[in-house]
Amino acid sequence: MAARLNPKQDERSRSAIKTTQLVKRLNCFALGEKDDAGNEVRLDTQQLRAIEILLRKTLPDLSAVIVEGEITQNVVSATPKTPEEWAEQHAEDRVH
């Protein structure tokens, strides 16, 4: 058999397949669905913990994501103004 061009790719593929299988099994358990073979999925506490540990190694933990930013909003008065009143109110908004 010829040598693989990229052996790391094989390992990544295996890892992705295993992760997918764990997620499918966990989903079936959580949603009360049957697996691909038509069997009811039952997991005990130790199995759930093992799945959690393995998934932490292969999937990113989204709880560590921090979103920061600043929101600015310009508010225009709903009351009608004359063009002179509007210009006076918004004089500082104009770019010189």
Buried (B, 14 or more C-beta within 10 A) or exposed (E): EEEEEEEEEEEEEEEEEEBEEBBBBBEBBEEEEEEEEEEEBEBEEEEEEEBEEBBEEBEEEEEEEEEEEEEEEEEEEEEEEEEEEEEEEEEEEEEE
